[in-house]
Amino acid sequence: MYWSKSFIPTSKENPSGAKIPSHQLLIRAGMIKQESAGIYSWLPLGFKVLKNIESIVREEQEAAGAVEILMPTLQSSDLWIESGRYEGYGEEMLRISDRHDADLIYGPTNEEQITEIFRSYIKSYKNLPLNLFHIQWKFRDEIRPRFGLLRGREFLMKDAYSFDLDKESAKISYFKMFTSYMRTFKRLGLNAIPVIADSGPIGGELSHEFSIITNTGETEIYYDSRILEIEDYDFDYSKKDSLENSYNKFTNFYSSTDDKHSEDLFQKIPEEFQNKGKAIEIGHIFSFGYKYSEPMNAFVNNDKGENIPVYMGSYGIGVSRLVSAIIEAYHDDRGILWPISVAPFQVGIINLGKNDEKCKKVSEDIYQQLRSNNIDVIYDDRDESAGRKYADMDLIGIPYQIILGPRDLESNKCELKNRLNDQRVSIDLDNIIKELLKLI
Ligand code: 5CA
């Protein structure tokens, strides 16, 4: 992408009303634009990051055996009356009437809708287990939308729903999602902590939140810091033992949200590992059994011919919230430090000799070489000062930056800067692709 032909409205000013770094930086880097409270447009750079996160989430859901569908944003309120949640969900739910006075709601979550799909087609244990997911916009009329994408009203969620014959096999579905979440967050550059959680309006006995520690988090969690040292991402989805081992490794250490916290258990952790911190919840999983299948009549025949309700769970990841959460974890005073896996571009080219023909030619040449090697690159070809170009490239957080100036070119060299550690190395122009391919 040529910077001059893209649409990246960066700004030096901190937007008024944006209180936390991710919100400020998303606006300053020209990634999102607020349209009304908690509702945003996605500008090119923000949209690219959102899509990158979505791809990783999708790949890991599919690896764990979940199958993608797409449900509508608008749902019939009849379904919610059937499940018994229509009244209880309260003012967070946006209710709409169409021209025929039919009552609709803008989905804040999809348990009812998916149960309706399931019961329309599946009647036998032979089709179980099944896990269906979608990545779709949700609307929750939050009383206090704030912190940009962290607590929006319209937000993108990945939600998966599992269907099993009984509680025992539902455990395997839960382990699969639990472990796949750990892998997903690792790939996004995040050290997520699984935390025993309250199941709130979704319901059920077993529930975990996945949180990252940042000093701007909205909730507080208590945890054993040894949980952050576990490196176990090689489990085998086809083997129950392997999944259960991995699940146990993480859950054997104490961790809890505020409302489930037990000071007695916490005090049993050796003192040097006792930790408490502000956290952002990036995912939440639930096993709630028959809460929707019973009232909504989602029954299957078992191998004895008995008709029994299907055992369900649901598994959410805040895809748009993750854009902010990653920035909270990765930024400095100059801007964003994207992990390469989600960066809007992997490499940026800064041409410092805007009136120098040789600089222009070499920049263009390197740009084309990177593109033909499938490296995602942005070339800052604008008629701007060196200072502005450096500042903007750091603000938008491009991980590897190639800096081309007339002086370096005389000796056939350029600079390669690593945004994360700020190191700069001088590299022979002929080696630049080889070096980048090693890094990316
Ligand atoms: N149906 C279940 C799981 S599929 C569910 O709705 N779970 S949830 O309420 O916990 O939401 C799932 C994830 O969506 C949360 O972990 C969080 O990361 C994200 N999320 C929830 N509310 C918001 C919001 N207002 N703004 C941005 N992300 C949100």
Boltz pocket constraint, residues with backbone or C-beta under 6 A from the ligand:
constraints:
  - pocket:
      binder: B
      contacts: [[A, 108], [A, 109], [A, 110], [A, 111], [A, 140], [A, 142], [A, 149], [A, 150], [A, 151], [A, 152], [A, 153], [A, 155], [A, 156], [A, 157], [A, 158], [A, 159], [A, 160], [A, 202], [A, 281], [A, 282], [A, 283], [A, 284], [A, 285], [A, 314], [A, 315], [A, 316], [A, 317], [A, 318], [A, 319], [A, 320], [A, 321]]
      max_distance: 6.0
